Amino acid sequence: MILGLISLVFLSAAVFGSYRSGGEVGTRYGFTGLLAFLYSLIGLLLGIVTALNKNYYKAVPVAGILLNLVSLVCLGLILYVGGYLG
């Protein structure tokens, strides 16, 4: 769940910074997007592994899986729209 939150915060900061600069951004924002992708992918895998384990509560891993999926979908939409408009 923590990795999903970190990923969403990084992704939001990169989108906001790109918006503020009028779309003219350096490699820092791309690297931030890459880190957000890696964090959400790792968080998704850890959430699935934890949800399958019988010794843990199910609410926290499921919330983490949902947050990481939201982050991955947002990143996919950003890449799709960027490729469509670019």
Phi, psi and omega in degrees: 000322180295318179295326176294319178294317178298317180297316179294323178293315178298316181294318178296319179295321179292319179293317179295317178296322177293320178296317182294330181267009178073023179089352178269097184235161177267194182284346180299320181289325176294320177293323177296320176296322177295317177296321178298319178297314181295317179298317182287329176292315177295318178297322178295315179296317179294323178295319179294316179297318181290323179293330179281343179283134184281346186272001184242155172293150184273338187294316184291313177297324179292320176297320177295319178297316180296317178298317180292324176294320177299317179296317179293321178294317178298317179295320176297320177295320178298316179292322179294313181293322178296321177286327180288319182274336185275000000 
